[in-house]
Amino acid sequence: MIQAVADAILALPKPALCLDFDGVLVEIAPRPEAITVADDLPGRLNALARRLKGCVAIITGRTHADLSRYLDLTAFPVASSHGAQFSAAGSVEVQSLLDAHDLDTLRPDVAQTVEAHPGVYVEDKGTAIVVHTRPNPDAHDTILAHLTQLVAPRADVHIGSGKGIVELRLASENKGTAIKRLVELPGWEGAQPVMIGDDTTDNDGMAVAKELGGFGVQIGDGPDGTGLSHATLRLDTVQQTHKMLQLLTG
Ligand SMILES: [Mg+2]
């Protein structure tokens, strides 16, 4: 399957790789800051960018500042905070596409909801509020139900349930809109995006990748062990993903 994924990517006329980070390039850790980045990852990404004529990007739920602790983000375009932040290759400038203040009225209520559940904690990303339920999985469904009710009146806020997280974020940007922005970049014209991801939010990217002639690759089990509806191909592990990227660079 690893070879089949690499072959399918290289069979596209102009493949563009859009890579999620956690659960794809690094194993998911109990806490976001506890990840281990493989020593050869930066070199591999550079080699990929050379092989694919610059059409490689990271699309992550992490903020730009957070991801920059692990990778040199000037080497390729990066859509961070699920597309709410964007930076072009070679640029240190990060565009903010959404206003974090739009979530201000929800913050106290989210904090209050979480207080009742030991171990559960909030990560405030500005344009998204992430509730980490991994330390207390039994609380996940209760928190999801509570927060779903809380944001029901807010058409501008999207609520998502992922692997050990419940996330509220401003809805007008997502991994799909990020891909639409990427294919507008110089050098990306007419590219077929391949979205490689492991979780619910990647599905938006996979849908747009398909629209543009590419496809989605799911890594591992989707949230709750279900498949992502827009994924066409699948690899089982982060390790397999690394092997596949290695095949691409040859
Ligand atoms: Mg992920």
Residues whose N, C-alpha, C, O or C-beta is under 5 A from the ligand:
A	BS01	MG	D20 F21 D22 G23 D198 D199
